[in-house]
Amino acid sequence: MSRAKLEQHPATGTTLVVLVGLSIAFLLFMAFLNVVKNGDILSEANLLYAALVFYAGAGALYLGFGVTGTGSYVRFASLATWAGLVANTGAVAHRWYEAGHPPFASLYEMLLSFVWTLAALTLIAEKRYGVKVIGTVTMPVAIVGVVLMQLLRSEVRPLVPALQSTWLHVHVTLAMLAYAACALSFALALMFLIQDRMKTETFLAATSVFTMGIYAAILSRFERWGGLNVVAWDAVNKSEVFISRGVRVFVTIPDLGWLMLLVFAAVAAPLVLYILSQVKQNELFLSLANRAVFISILLQALALLFFQLRTRDGLYPSLDVEGLYPTSLAASPFILSALVGAIFANLLYLLLLWRRQDLERLLPDREVLDRITYKTIGVAFPLLTLMIAAGAYWANRAWGSYWNWDPKETWAAITWLVYAGYLHMRITRGWRGRRAAYFAILGFAVVMFTFFGVTYLLPGLHSYA
Amino acid sequence: MALTLRSLARQTWQTFGSIKTGVVLIILVVIFSAAGTVILQRPMTDPQDMERAYSPAMLRLLDATGLTDVFHAPWFVALLILVSLSIIAASVERFPNAWRHFARPYKSPDEVFRRVLPTQAQIAIQNDEQALSAAERALARSGFKAEHIVRTESFSLFSERHLISEMAVYIVHVSLLLIFLGGIVDALWGWRGSVTLNPGMSSNHVELRNGATRTLPFSIRCDSTGEDTYTDGTPKRYWSKLAVVDKGREISHKEIVVNQPLVHRGVRFYQASYGRTGKLATLTVNAIPTQGGESQEISLAMNQVIALSGDTSVQLVEFIPDFVVQDGRVYARSNDVVNPAVHLIVTSKKSNASVNYWLPEIPGIAENALSPYTFEPKSLKTEVFTGLEVSHEPGQWSVWAGVVLMAIGLTFVFYVVHARIWVVPVEASNGSRALWIGGSANRNRDAFEEAFIKLVEAIQEELKTPSAEAQTPAASIAGS
């Protein structure tokens, strides 16, 4: 019996646990030395650093679990997540105490809360519903969040008058919870599709389309002569550079546009090969497509690296104003998270490609997943409703009108309508299974557009978030 | 003819009420709202920006179709009205059935119902009455209050919980209609505009968004206004002390800040902007006679003449908030008080001579040396203004009522389950007596099924307790 088990998992898993444990200990020890020198142990930066170290450890272990399916990894991974969550809670509390208001006022504070919510949800999903692989997805996101925070302006900034309202905090808290629930329903719907025996190559096509969408959005800032427009960044003040109130300076980084175009072609290749395989009924194209995914991941990583290198130093001209301006990764959090998100999605696809059987064994049944997806949306929908209501009430007090049809508001309403459509189809038409899962995925796509797309692509009043 | 007309109306009504129409309408709303966020909208964009973004032909087309102001276009309003009609039709179509369910609960299940109900169980029993009272006790312990259903030939139990859940969907639909109603009322009778006031001024004219002016039946007076800043200079608080004046009588007053408006008779005043007009309020200077003597402190307002002695007087004639000198003349660069200059004229009655005195002394223009007095600036107060947004939204109460109702309705929809339990003594297939237990829930059925199994077990427990010799046959549970 144990022999059969051993054969199933040749590695017992101690190696990775020990390695990760040692790295965590080493990093914390180094940090401790540093702290002793400076004297301040429980500062926010230190807590955040500890959280990062623990989350990174947890992420490595969860990934190890996702790839090998070794059960003991999860135990240590959730232990590390707990430790990270404790440190993260400390950082949130510290921030709240320092600032005197809940940490939702700046991008930095929102990320702080977001990462906390994500870690907490991971543990809930794992303990309560037994969805163990969820950490494979959420922990890397948490790590990116914490790393991104290091780039952002972190000192407590006083609130401008419009933001001094309890209703704002209610609004943002509800938004965070609602979006987290939507994200969870999305992940569950994907898992459902895996358990529903959806073909692996369909996931390939979907991944390719998703990645193409991301690069198309980035290329909307493509300039002539192959430049890419990004927001200028004042490294000293850690803030964006403004021409006038609310109008940011964009700088053009030469050649980066061409690179993005090249990567766009690379991420489109798997889709083209997939279509070829469907039309010609030839399996060969599929294996080529899988290889193309691998190549596209390398190219995407390269694009990310170049993006980082080009933004790190150097001054770039702007089309709108004279002079040269610096920029930084922090100035383009949306591009950065889009690039990282795309790589991540492709890696997940590879995970599915190589470890599908293990995943199917680890995930709950399809009926269970279908039901939890619905229940999650049953939580998300009232939260979305209350979020919109709280936002409207706040707008009514701050601007004198509860509904302005500004893009963010409109898209929040669209999100609400999409989920309302889902609920009607499910309740009155009895939509179950795959169609419901597609609907849940569509809903989350709209949420992502509302959260990122509207801020990045459309103008509006919601300049704070 | 009348009949066909009626059937046509009936058909239209049914079409409106169908879920398909509802979904198509929702999709249309989604598409057009999305278009309204992608295409630049007139109310929020400068006309020049519009012209820069689109070609003239394109702009004409967009304007003609209303796509440059989607959310106020008649066809969009019509679409929202259609959505409302669809919700009404759908609710009215389905309501009678739900109401029957609600008002006349199905209490004693017949044989067919007992056969097809998915969640049910049967327990072998000795005695009908004993079994029913055991079941009643078990139900009471799980929070179900049982009702005795007495028919001519049968005696059974019925129990239900959270009947209101059947009405939840209608509560949500009504709340949505309330919100729409509020929106329509505001679109028809609401207005928005602005008033700009200097301290001490009052006004009853509101400049509306569309350029027209609206006269209020009362006036609003600004007593003072100002800004508080953080130590680093970023604004912390803008405030204005306002008073409502009706027929010369002060009715109420309030200090408003951003997020805390003043409301009077449905008209709301918001702190929207605050700034300096670039004009002088008062200037305080020390006047020192050049020939020696007592210096005196005087306060000057614009164009005000103040006597310094029997012979000499001074007048403040010019205030430049941000001055620059070019070609021997003084110009204002901006209205921000960053580099102020004042122009005083010192006049002597006897010699009938006047001297141009500048603070600070501007070479080539000022004749400060000729003045019988020198002036030392003490303080400078510039005029401020407060910009108030004014709005009247009579429909908003309907909107808030709708929001609260929707929150309640959604809670019922998702978290409150209407559960029903029937307990009927029946004759089992082998001729002995049995207790048939059936259950149904309108949502969250898997959780209900678990609770149902527990309930059946509890009834079996109860059956065991009073008569120990009674056998405990295994329950056969269907549908789990």
Interface residues (C-beta under 8 A of the other chain):
Chain A: R157 P158 V160 P161 A162 Q164 S165 R371 G378 V379 F381 P382 T385 L386 A389 A392 Y393 W394 N396 R397 A398 W399 G400 S401 Y402 W403 W405 D406 P407 T410 W411 A413 I414 L417 V418 A420 G421 H424 M425 T428 R429 V454 L458 P459
Chain B: I19 G22 V23 I26 V29 V30 S33 A34 G36 T37 V38 Q41 M44 F71 G183 R192 Y230 D232 T234 P235 K236 R237 Y238 V257 V258 N259 Q260 P261 R268 Y270 Q271 A272 E389 V390 S391 E393 Q396 V399 W400 V403 M406 A407 L410 T411 F414 Y415 D446
